[in-house]
Amino acid sequence: MAGAAAEQRRLATVVDSWRGRPVLVIGDAMLDEWRFAESERLCREAPAPVLTLRRRISAAGGAANTAVNVAALGGLAVLVAPVGADVAGDEVHDCLDRAGVWDRTVNQPGRPTPVKRRMLAGNQILLREDSGEPDDALDADGVARLLTALDCATEELRAAAGGEPPTLVVCDYGLGALPAPVRAWLVAHRERYATVALDAHDLADWRGLAPTVVTPSFAEATRLLARAGGSAPRTAGGQLHLDHPEHDPADGPSELTVGAAPGARAFREHDSSAGPDDPAVTRAGSLDGVVGADPIGGAARADRIGPTGEPTPGEGRVAMTGDGLSVTGTGVTVNATAGEGVNRAVLAESRLAELRAHTGADVVAVTLDTEGAVVGGADGEPRRSHSTPVPASHAVGAGDAYLAAMTLALAADAPLPTAAQLAQLAATITVSDTGTCVCRRQDLLAALEIPNEDAGSPAVVGSEELATIVDEHRRSGRRVVFTNGCFDVLHRGHVRYLEQARTLGDLLVVAVNADGSVRRLKGPDRPVNPVEDRAALLAALSCVDHVVVFEEDSPATLIETVRPDVYVKGGDYPPEMVPEAPLVRRLGGQVRTLGYVPDRSTSQIIERIRAHSQEREPDSSLTSKPS
């Protein structure tokens, strides 16, 4: 038990170490839409259910969800991606804003935002409608603006990290957000990023990137091996082997046969003379609904068709058999029915070295959906992690949570076994309900049975105590963020502002004006709430670490005490107009301004309350008693 507790604390230390780590996410951003309906009858026109829509939710999807997961896990996430100038694009912006992701997306008029709309009844997905195709390519101007945003965001994160190179996550789902010029730019500027994570439907498009880690699904890994060409050596006994065609897979359909070494029940040797009816060959023209060739009779086993994965758009269907041993799709056929006892995990483990060689990655993590993942690094030792089987509607976006946690852990220099363990845990704990998966830092700590220290640490402290606390954090290498204000009537604008401020560092200190100071600044009828209540409400927010009250009209004295790494003010004006900016910079800190939520302010709330009160005030002439 003591050893388990020590291991949990070690993992929690890694989670704490990646707080505020800058991560740039680029790729295909999309909107996930969930429509929950009820059905009590069939329609008269067809044997189809009549649905009554009860609620609708939307969430960031694809690269946007990866960025949301990075932010939720405690990283500093920036998203660069093309987003349509449409309603779906507006919703993506809102999702990023709520999650505290720095939105550096580029609007692309005329190019719709990709959307995945799911209709559910009884918690069962009835249908999914997808919009957004790889044909919706970026024009030359769109590519130029995307590259500008990418370059600026990289420098922005480098500045936020004190000059250290940021982490890069590439999410390429084949929807056109990463055309060849963007891929070439990333390859050419690889040295500007410390850790690089790659999640791509077609890994062959990213030769030369030299990523730190790639996270292909089983089907994606298989597809890459099939296209790599060159036969693997055959071995005797029950060892696995790979047969590749002699022609270039890029020129047409190809076959990758996986099974036991040739023997009594193995496939016949694949050669150029094999005909279309040869049981060892599955031709592209017969892939629709075909799982693979039967090793004995040559007939397709339609009863073995299982769940369907998502190949590179335009490549056709990828289907896995019920036993998880075969995958077929246009351009690729994988069949392991001849290998008794062979499963996807064993297959992935046997090919980790080849996958590392073909991708140039230090680490390869082959994800096996409900079966967990297989991870391999330079030491050649495969590491297996397991997951809990759940309905498919619960696992949407779980791969994004896996990718975010794996990336943050490796960026924080965690050992590979630790990174793999945390990544699998992050993916597993997100699949408890229907919806797009997001793993929060506090959920990860709770799964480790480590109390979230941040939940109890926000407290009202004095200036001397605050100085001691800040010194301790600074000695540990943490960045201190400082902001101040009256915070009279706490509202949504305050909360979003403080959440965004928290992402700029590791410790958020909020200085609150005392009652006398508020009266001098706001007038004799303010504050509405006394400073004790205002400080207590601020301290209850999970994004706030410490609250301190000051009597002066200016926080200058506190700024000299705290010497913040980042000083934050709310407003749309440039940092140069902040009165405290010269002092902060003289002390070695940065100044940031964050925009407010429109139409959200304490003054407007007070005016609405007053107006409502006046509307309800009865006419004194009707209620007064006769003299």
C-alpha positions as CSV (number, residue, x, y, z in Angstrom):
1,M,0.0,0.0,0.0
2,A,2.8,2.4,0.8
3,G,4.4,1.7,-2.5
4,A,1.2,2.4,-4.4
5,A,0.7,5.6,-2.5
6,A,4.3,6.7,-3.4
7,E,3.6,5.8,-7.1
8,Q,0.4,7.9,-7.0
9,R,2.3,10.8,-5.5
10,R,5.0,10.5,-8.2
11,L,2.4,10.6,-11.0
12,A,0.7,13.6,-9.3
13,T,4.1,15.4,-9.3
14,V,4.3,15.0,-13.1
15,V,0.8,16.4,-13.4
16,D,1.8,19.4,-11.3
17,S,5.0,19.9,-13.3
18,W,3.2,20.5,-16.6
19,R,1.1,23.3,-15.2
20,G,1.2,26.3,-17.6
21,R,3.4,24.5,-20.1
22,P,3.0,26.3,-23.5
23,V,1.5,24.0,-26.2
24,L,0.7,25.1,-29.8
25,V,-2.0,22.9,-31.4
26,I,-2.5,23.1,-35.2
27,G,-4.7,21.0,-37.4
28,D,-8.3,20.2,-38.4
29,A,-10.7,22.0,-35.9
30,M,-14.3,20.9,-36.1
31,L,-17.5,21.2,-34.1
32,D,-19.1,18.2,-32.4
33,E,-22.8,18.5,-32.1
34,W,-25.0,16.2,-30.0
35,R,-28.8,16.2,-30.4
36,F,-30.6,14.2,-27.7
37,A,-34.1,13.2,-28.7
38,E,-36.9,10.9,-27.5
39,S,-38.9,8.5,-29.7
40,E,-42.2,7.0,-28.8
41,R,-43.6,6.0,-32.2
42,L,-42.9,5.2,-35.8
43,C,-43.8,7.5,-38.7
44,R,-46.5,6.5,-41.1
45,E,-44.3,7.1,-44.2
46,A,-41.6,4.6,-43.4
47,P,-40.5,2.2,-40.6
48,A,-38.5,5.0,-39.0
49,P,-38.8,6.5,-35.5
50,V,-40.3,9.9,-35.0
51,L,-37.9,12.0,-32.9
52,T,-38.7,14.8,-30.5
53,L,-35.6,16.9,-29.8
54,R,-35.1,17.6,-26.1
55,R,-31.6,19.2,-25.9
56,R,-28.6,20.0,-27.9
57,I,-25.0,20.5,-26.9
58,S,-22.0,21.5,-28.9
59,A,-18.3,20.9,-28.2
60,A,-14.9,21.5,-29.7
61,G,-13.8,18.6,-31.9
62,G,-10.7,17.4,-33.6
63,A,-7.7,19.7,-33.1
64,A,-9.9,22.1,-31.1
65,N,-10.8,19.3,-28.6
66,T,-7.1,18.5,-28.2
67,A,-6.4,22.1,-27.4
68,V,-9.3,22.1,-24.9
69,N,-7.9,19.0,-23.2
70,V,-4.4,20.6,-23.0
71,A,-6.0,23.6,-21.2
72,A,-8.2,21.4,-19.0
73,L,-5.2,19.4,-17.9
74,G,-3.4,22.6,-16.9
75,G,-1.3,23.5,-19.9
76,L,-1.3,26.8,-21.8
77,A,-3.0,25.9,-25.0
78,V,-3.0,27.9,-28.2
79,L,-4.9,26.7,-31.3
80,V,-4.0,27.6,-34.9
81,A,-6.5,26.3,-37.4
82,P,-8.7,27.4,-40.3
83,V,-12.3,27.9,-39.2
84,G,-15.2,28.9,-41.4
85,A,-17.0,32.3,-41.1
86,D,-20.2,30.5,-40.2
87,V,-22.4,29.6,-37.2
88,A,-20.4,26.4,-36.5
89,G,-17.2,28.5,-36.5
90,D,-18.8,30.9,-34.0
91,E,-19.6,27.9,-31.8
92,V,-16.0,26.7,-32.0
93,H,-14.8,30.1,-30.9
94,D,-17.2,30.0,-27.9
95,C,-16.0,26.5,-26.9
96,L,-12.3,27.6,-27.0
97,D,-13.2,30.8,-25.1
98,R,-14.9,28.8,-22.3
99,A,-12.0,26.4,-22.0
100,G,-9.4,29.1,-21.7
101,V,-7.7,28.2,-25.0
102,W,-5.9,31.1,-26.7
103,D,-7.9,31.3,-29.9
104,R,-5.5,32.0,-32.9
105,T,-7.8,30.4,-35.5
106,V,-8.0,32.0,-39.0
107,N,-11.4,32.7,-40.5
108,Q,-11.8,31.2,-44.0
109,P,-14.9,32.7,-45.7
110,G,-16.5,30.3,-48.2
111,R,-14.9,27.3,-46.5
112,P,-17.3,25.8,-44.0
113,T,-16.3,24.6,-40.5
114,P,-16.3,20.8,-40.4
115,V,-19.2,19.5,-38.2
116,K,-20.1,16.1,-36.9
117,R,-23.8,16.0,-35.9
118,R,-25.0,13.1,-33.9
119,M,-28.7,12.3,-33.3
120,L,-29.3,10.1,-30.2
121,A,-32.4,8.5,-28.8
122,G,-32.2,6.5,-25.6
123,N,-28.5,7.3,-25.4
124,Q,-28.0,5.4,-28.7
125,I,-26.6,7.1,-31.7
126,L,-29.1,6.7,-34.5
127,L,-27.2,8.6,-37.2
128,R,-24.3,10.9,-37.7
129,E,-24.2,13.7,-40.3
130,D,-20.7,15.0,-41.3
131,S,-20.0,18.2,-43.2
132,G,-16.5,19.3,-44.3
133,E,-14.6,17.5,-47.0
134,P,-10.9,17.4,-48.0
135,D,-12.0,19.0,-51.2
136,D,-12.6,22.2,-49.2
137,A,-9.0,23.1,-49.7
138,L,-7.4,26.4,-48.5
139,D,-6.8,28.9,-51.2
140,A,-3.4,30.6,-51.5
141,D,-4.5,33.5,-49.3
142,G,-5.8,31.2,-46.6
143,V,-2.5,29.2,-46.6
144,A,-0.5,32.5,-46.2
145,R,-2.7,33.7,-43.3
146,L,-2.5,30.3,-41.6
147,L,1.3,30.4,-41.9
148,T,1.4,33.9,-40.5
149,A,-0.8,32.9,-37.5
150,L,1.4,29.8,-37.0
151,D,4.6,31.9,-36.9
152,C,3.1,34.6,-34.6
153,A,1.7,32.0,-32.2
154,T,5.0,30.2,-32.0
155,E,6.8,33.5,-31.0
156,E,3.9,34.4,-28.6
157,L,4.3,31.1,-26.8
158,R,8.1,31.4,-26.7
159,A,7.8,34.8,-25.1
160,A,5.3,33.4,-22.6
161,A,7.8,30.7,-21.7
162,G,10.6,33.1,-21.1
163,G,12.4,32.3,-24.4
164,E,12.1,28.5,-24.2
165,P,10.8,26.7,-27.3
166,P,7.1,25.6,-27.0
167,T,5.6,22.2,-27.6
168,L,3.8,21.5,-30.9
169,V,0.8,19.1,-31.4
170,V,-0.2,18.4,-35.0
171,C,-3.7,17.0,-35.5
172,D,-4.1,16.0,-39.2
173,Y,-7.5,14.3,-39.9
174,G,-7.3,14.8,-43.6
175,L,-9.9,17.6,-43.8
176,G,-7.6,20.1,-45.6
177,A,-6.3,22.2,-42.8
178,L,-2.7,21.1,-43.3
179,P,-1.9,21.3,-47.0
180,A,1.5,20.7,-48.4
181,P,2.9,24.2,-47.8
182,V,1.9,24.1,-44.1
183,R,3.5,20.6,-43.7
184,A,6.6,21.8,-45.4
185,W,6.8,24.9,-43.1
186,L,6.5,22.7,-40.0
187,V,9.2,20.3,-41.2
188,A,11.5,23.2,-42.1
189,H,10.9,24.9,-38.7
190,R,11.1,21.8,-36.6
191,E,13.9,23.2,-34.4
192,R,11.6,25.9,-33.1
193,Y,9.7,23.3,-31.0
194,A,11.0,21.2,-28.2
195,T,8.5,18.4,-28.1
196,V,6.4,17.6,-31.2
197,A,3.4,15.2,-31.1
198,L,1.8,14.0,-34.3
199,D,-1.7,12.5,-34.7
200,A,-2.4,11.9,-38.4
201,H,-4.7,9.7,-40.4
202,D,-2.0,9.5,-43.0
203,L,1.4,9.4,-41.3
204,A,3.1,9.1,-44.7
205,D,2.4,12.8,-45.4
206,W,4.7,13.8,-42.5
207,R,8.0,12.3,-43.4
208,G,10.8,14.5,-42.2
209,L,9.0,16.0,-39.3
210,A,10.9,13.8,-36.8
211,P,8.2,14.0,-34.1
212,T,8.8,13.1,-30.5
213,V,5.7,11.0,-30.4
214,V,3.1,9.7,-32.8
215,T,-0.2,8.2,-31.8
216,P,-1.7,6.2,-34.6
217,S,-4.7,4.0,-34.3
218,F,-4.3,0.4,-35.2
219,A,-5.8,1.0,-38.7
220,E,-3.5,4.0,-39.3
221,A,-0.4,2.1,-38.2
222,T,-1.3,-0.7,-40.5
223,R,-1.9,1.6,-43.4
224,L,1.5,3.2,-42.9
225,L,3.2,-0.2,-42.9
226,A,1.4,-1.3,-46.1
227,R,2.5,1.8,-47.9
228,A,6.1,1.7,-46.6
229,G,6.9,-1.1,-49.1
230,G,9.7,-3.7,-48.8
231,S,9.0,-7.1,-47.4
232,A,9.7,-7.9,-43.9
233,P,11.8,-11.0,-43.4
234,R,9.9,-14.3,-43.0
235,T,10.6,-16.3,-40.0
236,A,9.9,-19.9,-39.0
237,G,7.5,-21.1,-36.4
238,G,4.6,-19.1,-35.2
239,Q,6.2,-15.7,-35.6
240,L,4.3,-12.9,-37.4
241,H,5.3,-11.8,-40.8
242,L,4.3,-9.1,-43.2
243,D,3.8,-9.6,-47.0
244,H,4.0,-6.5,-49.1
245,P,3.1,-6.2,-52.8
246,E,5.9,-5.6,-55.3
247,H,4.2,-2.6,-56.9
248,D,4.1,0.8,-55.3
249,P,1.1,1.0,-53.0
250,A,0.7,4.7,-53.8
251,D,-0.1,3.7,-57.4
252,G,-3.1,1.6,-56.6
253,P,-4.6,-1.1,-54.3
254,S,-2.1,-2.9,-52.1
255,E,-2.2,-5.9,-49.8
256,L,-0.6,-6.4,-46.4
257,T,-1.1,-9.9,-45.1
258,V,-0.5,-10.6,-41.4
259,G,-0.5,-14.1,-40.0
260,A,1.6,-17.0,-38.9
261,A,4.6,-17.9,-40.9
262,P,3.8,-20.1,-43.9
263,G,2.6,-23.5,-42.9
264,A,-0.4,-25.8,-43.1
265,R,-3.0,-23.2,-42.3
266,A,-1.2,-20.1,-43.5
267,F,-1.9,-18.1,-46.6
268,R,-0.3,-19.0,-49.8
269,E,2.7,-17.0,-50.7
270,H,1.7,-13.7,-52.3
271,D,3.2,-13.3,-55.8
272,S,2.5,-11.4,-59.0
273,S,0.8,-14.4,-60.6
274,A,-2.0,-14.6,-58.1
275,G,-5.4,-14.3,-59.7
276,P,-8.4,-12.3,-58.5
277,D,-9.9,-15.5,-57.0
278,D,-6.8,-16.4,-55.1
279,P,-7.7,-16.8,-51.4
280,A,-4.5,-15.0,-50.5
281,V,-5.5,-11.9,-52.3
282,T,-8.2,-9.3,-51.6
283,R,-8.6,-6.9,-54.5
284,A,-9.7,-3.3,-54.1
285,G,-12.8,-4.0,-56.3
286,S,-14.1,-6.5,-53.8
287,L,-13.5,-4.5,-50.6
288,D,-16.9,-3.1,-50.2
289,G,-18.3,-5.2,-47.3
290,V,-15.5,-7.7,-47.5
291,V,-13.5,-8.4,-44.4
292,G,-10.8,-10.6,-45.8
293,A,-10.1,-13.9,-47.5
294,D,-10.7,-17.0,-45.7
295,P,-7.4,-18.9,-45.4
296,I,-9.0,-22.3,-46.1
297,G,-12.0,-21.9,-48.5
298,G,-11.2,-18.5,-49.9
299,A,-14.7,-17.2,-49.2
300,A,-15.3,-13.9,-47.5
301,R,-16.6,-14.2,-43.9
302,A,-19.3,-11.6,-43.8
303,D,-20.4,-12.7,-40.4
304,R,-17.1,-11.5,-39.0
305,I,-17.6,-7.8,-39.9
306,G,-17.3,-5.7,-36.8
307,P,-17.1,-2.0,-35.9
308,T,-16.0,0.4,-38.5
309,G,-13.2,2.9,-38.0
310,E,-12.5,6.1,-39.9
311,P,-9.8,6.0,-42.6
312,T,-8.2,8.9,-44.4
313,P,-11.1,10.7,-46.2
314,G,-11.4,9.5,-49.7
315,E,-9.6,6.2,-49.0
316,G,-12.7,4.2,-48.4
317,R,-13.8,2.1,-45.5
318,V,-11.7,0.4,-42.8
319,A,-13.5,-2.5,-41.1
320,M,-12.3,-4.7,-38.3
321,T,-13.5,-8.2,-37.7
322,G,-15.3,-9.0,-34.5
323,D,-12.2,-10.7,-33.1
324,G,-10.1,-7.6,-33.9
325,L,-7.7,-9.5,-36.1
326,S,-8.5,-8.2,-39.6
327,V,-8.7,-4.8,-41.2
328,T,-9.6,-4.0,-44.7
329,G,-9.9,-0.8,-46.7
330,T,-9.3,0.5,-50.1
331,G,-5.5,0.4,-50.6
332,V,-4.9,-1.8,-47.5
333,T,-5.9,-5.3,-46.5
334,V,-4.7,-6.8,-43.2
335,N,-5.7,-10.4,-42.4
336,A,-4.5,-12.4,-39.4
337,T,-7.1,-15.1,-39.4
338,A,-4.3,-17.6,-40.1
339,G,-2.5,-16.7,-36.9
340,E,-4.2,-18.6,-34.0
341,G,-4.2,-16.6,-30.8
342,V,-2.8,-13.4,-32.5
343,N,-4.4,-10.2,-31.4
344,R,-4.0,-6.5,-32.2
345,A,-1.8,-5.8,-29.2
346,V,0.6,-8.5,-30.1
347,L,0.6,-7.4,-33.7
348,A,1.3,-3.8,-32.7
349,E,4.1,-4.8,-30.3
350,S,5.8,-6.8,-33.1
351,R,5.9,-3.7,-35.4
352,L,6.8,-0.9,-33.0
353,A,10.4,-0.7,-34.3
354,E,9.2,-0.5,-37.9
355,L,6.7,2.2,-37.0
356,R,9.4,4.2,-35.3
357,A,11.7,3.8,-38.3
358,H,9.0,4.9,-40.8
359,T,7.8,7.9,-38.8
360,G,11.2,9.0,-37.4
361,A,9.5,9.3,-34.0
362,D,11.1,8.7,-30.7
363,V,7.9,7.2,-29.3
364,V,5.1,5.3,-31.0
365,A,1.8,4.8,-29.2
366,V,-0.6,2.6,-31.1
367,T,-4.1,3.1,-29.7
368,L,-6.4,0.2,-29.6
369,D,-9.7,2.0,-28.7
370,T,-11.4,-0.1,-26.0
371,E,-8.3,-2.3,-25.7
372,G,-6.0,0.4,-24.5
373,A,-2.7,1.1,-26.2
374,V,0.8,-0.3,-27.0
375,V,3.7,2.1,-26.6
376,G,7.3,1.8,-27.6
377,G,10.4,4.0,-27.3
378,A,14.1,3.9,-28.2
379,D,14.8,1.1,-25.6
380,G,12.7,-1.3,-27.7
381,E,10.6,-2.3,-24.7
382,P,6.9,-2.4,-25.5
383,R,4.5,-1.1,-22.8
384,R,0.9,-2.2,-22.7
385,S,-1.9,-0.2,-21.2
386,H,-5.5,-1.3,-20.8
387,S,-8.8,0.5,-20.9
388,T,-12.4,-0.2,-19.8
389,P,-14.8,-1.1,-22.6
390,V,-17.5,1.5,-23.0
391,P,-20.2,2.3,-25.6
392,A,-18.8,4.0,-28.6
393,S,-20.8,7.2,-27.8
394,H,-18.8,7.5,-24.6
395,A,-15.4,7.4,-26.3
396,V,-15.7,10.3,-28.8
397,G,-12.6,12.4,-28.3
398,A,-10.9,10.0,-25.8
399,G,-8.0,9.9,-28.2
400,D,-7.6,13.7,-27.9
401,A,-7.4,13.4,-24.1
402,Y,-4.8,10.6,-24.5
403,L,-2.7,12.8,-26.9
404,A,-2.9,15.8,-24.7
405,A,-1.8,14.0,-21.6
406,M,1.0,12.1,-23.4
407,T,2.3,15.3,-24.9
408,L,2.3,17.3,-21.7
409,A,4.0,14.4,-19.8
410,L,6.7,14.0,-22.4
411,A,7.2,17.8,-22.6
412,A,7.6,17.8,-18.8
413,D,10.5,15.2,-19.2
414,A,8.5,12.4,-17.6
415,P,9.8,8.9,-18.2
416,L,8.0,7.1,-21.0
417,P,6.2,4.5,-18.7
418,T,4.9,7.4,-16.6
419,A,3.7,9.3,-19.7
420,A,2.0,6.2,-21.1
421,Q,0.3,5.5,-17.8
422,L,-1.0,9.1,-17.4
423,A,-2.2,9.2,-21.0
424,Q,-4.2,6.0,-20.7
425,L,-5.6,7.2,-17.4
426,A,-6.7,10.5,-18.9
427,A,-8.4,8.7,-21.8
428,T,-10.1,6.2,-19.5
429,I,-11.6,8.6,-17.0
430,T,-13.3,10.7,-19.7
431,V,-15.5,8.0,-21.1
432,S,-18.1,7.9,-18.3
433,D,-20.9,9.5,-20.3
434,T,-22.1,10.3,-23.8
435,G,-20.4,13.4,-25.3
436,T,-17.0,14.7,-26.5
437,C,-14.4,13.6,-23.9
438,V,-12.4,16.2,-22.0
439,C,-10.1,15.3,-19.1
440,R,-9.7,17.9,-16.4
441,R,-6.6,18.2,-14.2
442,Q,-8.7,17.7,-11.0
443,D,-10.3,14.6,-12.4
444,L,-6.9,13.1,-13.2
445,L,-5.7,13.9,-9.7
446,A,-8.9,12.4,-8.2
447,A,-8.3,9.2,-10.2
448,L,-4.9,9.0,-8.6
449,E,-6.6,9.4,-5.3
450,I,-4.5,12.5,-4.7
451,P,-6.5,15.5,-3.3
452,N,-6.4,18.5,-5.6
453,E,-4.3,20.8,-3.4
454,D,-5.5,23.8,-5.5
455,A,-9.0,23.2,-4.3
456,G,-8.1,23.9,-0.7
457,S,-5.2,26.3,-1.2
458,P,-7.2,29.4,-2.3
459,A,-7.3,31.5,0.8
460,V,-7.4,35.1,1.9
461,V,-3.9,36.0,3.2
462,G,-2.1,39.0,4.4
463,S,0.6,40.8,2.5
464,E,3.5,39.4,4.6
465,E,2.1,35.8,4.4
466,L,1.7,36.3,0.7
467,A,5.3,37.3,0.3
468,T,6.4,34.1,1.9
469,I,4.1,31.9,-0.2
470,V,5.2,33.5,-3.4
471,D,8.9,33.1,-2.5
472,E,8.3,29.4,-2.0
473,H,6.6,28.9,-5.3
474,R,9.2,31.0,-7.1
475,R,12.0,28.8,-5.7
476,S,10.2,25.8,-7.2
477,G,10.3,27.5,-10.6
478,R,6.6,28.4,-10.8
479,R,5.4,31.5,-12.6
480,V,3.3,34.0,-10.5
481,V,0.4,35.8,-12.1
482,F,-1.0,38.9,-10.3
483,T,-4.2,40.9,-10.9
484,N,-6.3,43.3,-8.9
485,G,-9.8,44.8,-8.9
486,C,-12.9,45.6,-6.9
487,F,-14.8,42.4,-7.9
488,D,-17.9,43.9,-6.2
489,V,-20.6,41.8,-7.7
490,L,-18.9,38.6,-9.1
491,H,-20.3,37.7,-12.5
492,R,-19.5,35.6,-15.6
493,G,-17.1,38.2,-17.0
494,H,-15.0,38.1,-13.8
495,V,-14.8,34.3,-13.8
496,R,-13.8,34.0,-17.5
497,Y,-11.2,36.8,-17.0
498,L,-9.7,35.0,-14.0
499,E,-9.7,31.6,-15.7
500,Q,-7.8,33.1,-18.6
501,A,-5.3,34.8,-16.3
502,R,-4.7,31.5,-14.5
503,T,-3.5,29.9,-17.7
504,L,-0.7,32.4,-18.0
505,G,1.2,30.9,-15.1
506,D,1.3,28.5,-12.2
507,L,0.0,30.6,-9.3
508,L,-2.8,33.3,-9.5
509,V,-2.9,36.0,-6.9
510,V,-5.9,38.3,-6.8
511,A,-5.6,41.6,-4.9
512,V,-9.0,43.1,-3.9
513,N,-9.7,46.7,-3.1
514,A,-10.8,47.3,0.5
515,D,-14.2,49.0,1.1
516,G,-12.8,52.4,1.6
517,S,-10.7,52.2,-1.6
518,V,-13.8,51.1,-3.6
519,R,-15.8,54.1,-2.3
520,R,-13.1,56.4,-3.4
521,L,-12.9,54.8,-6.8
522,K,-16.6,54.0,-7.5
523,G,-18.6,56.4,-5.4
524,P,-20.4,56.5,-2.0
525,D,-23.0,53.8,-2.9
526,R,-20.3,51.2,-3.5
527,P,-19.3,48.5,-2.7
528,V,-22.5,46.5,-2.8
529,N,-20.8,43.6,-1.0
530,P,-18.3,44.1,1.9
531,V,-14.7,43.0,1.3
532,E,-15.0,39.9,3.4
533,D,-17.7,38.6,1.1
534,R,-15.9,39.6,-2.1
535,A,-12.7,38.0,-0.9
536,A,-14.4,34.8,0.1
537,L,-16.2,34.4,-3.2
538,L,-12.9,34.9,-5.1
539,A,-11.1,32.4,-2.9
540,A,-13.8,29.8,-3.7
541,L,-13.0,29.9,-7.4
542,S,-10.8,26.9,-8.5
543,C,-8.7,29.2,-10.7
544,V,-7.7,31.5,-7.9
545,D,-4.8,30.5,-5.6
546,H,-4.6,33.3,-3.1
547,V,-6.6,36.5,-2.4
548,V,-5.1,39.6,-0.6
549,V,-6.9,42.8,0.4
550,F,-5.2,46.2,0.0
551,E,-6.3,49.5,1.4
552,E,-4.6,51.8,-1.1
553,D,-6.1,53.0,-4.4
554,S,-3.2,51.5,-6.3
555,P,-1.7,48.0,-6.0
556,A,1.8,49.3,-6.5
557,T,3.0,48.3,-3.0
558,L,1.7,44.8,-3.4
559,I,3.3,44.5,-6.9
560,E,6.7,45.4,-5.4
561,T,6.1,42.7,-2.7
562,V,4.9,40.0,-5.1
563,R,7.1,40.9,-8.1
564,P,4.8,39.0,-10.5
565,D,6.1,37.3,-13.6
566,V,2.8,38.3,-15.3
567,Y,0.6,41.3,-14.4
568,V,-2.9,41.0,-15.9
569,K,-5.5,43.7,-16.4
570,G,-8.9,43.6,-18.0
571,G,-9.7,45.7,-21.0
572,D,-9.2,46.1,-24.7
573,Y,-6.5,48.8,-24.5
574,P,-2.8,47.9,-25.1
575,P,-0.6,47.0,-22.2
576,E,1.4,50.2,-22.6
577,M,-1.7,52.1,-21.2
578,V,-1.8,50.2,-18.0
579,P,-0.6,52.6,-15.2
580,E,1.3,49.8,-13.4
581,A,3.1,48.7,-16.6
582,P,6.4,50.6,-16.0
583,L,6.7,49.3,-12.4
584,V,6.0,45.7,-13.5
585,R,8.5,45.8,-16.3
586,R,11.1,47.4,-14.0
587,L,10.7,44.4,-11.7
588,G,11.2,42.0,-14.6
589,G,7.6,41.0,-15.3
590,Q,5.3,41.0,-18.3
591,V,2.0,43.0,-18.7
592,R,-1.0,41.4,-20.4
593,T,-4.5,42.7,-21.0
594,L,-7.5,40.4,-21.4
595,G,-10.8,41.4,-23.0
596,Y,-14.0,41.4,-21.0
597,V,-17.2,39.5,-21.8
598,P,-19.3,41.9,-23.8
599,D,-22.3,43.3,-21.9
600,R,-21.1,41.9,-18.6
601,S,-20.2,44.4,-15.9
602,T,-21.0,45.1,-12.3
603,S,-22.5,48.5,-13.1
604,Q,-24.9,47.0,-15.6
605,I,-26.0,44.4,-13.1
606,I,-26.6,47.0,-10.4
607,E,-28.6,49.1,-12.9
608,R,-30.8,46.1,-13.8
609,I,-31.5,45.4,-10.2
610,R,-32.4,49.0,-9.5
611,A,-34.7,49.2,-12.6
612,H,-36.4,46.0,-11.7
613,S,-37.0,47.3,-8.1
614,Q,-38.5,50.5,-9.4
615,E,-40.8,48.6,-11.7
616,R,-42.2,46.6,-8.8
617,E,-42.5,49.5,-6.4
618,P,-46.2,50.1,-5.7
619,D,-47.9,53.5,-6.2
620,S,-47.9,55.2,-2.9
621,S,-51.1,57.1,-3.7
622,L,-52.9,53.7,-3.9
623,T,-51.5,52.2,-0.7
624,S,-51.5,55.2,1.7
625,K,-54.1,55.2,4.4
626,P,-56.6,58.1,4.5
627,S,-55.8,60.8,7.0
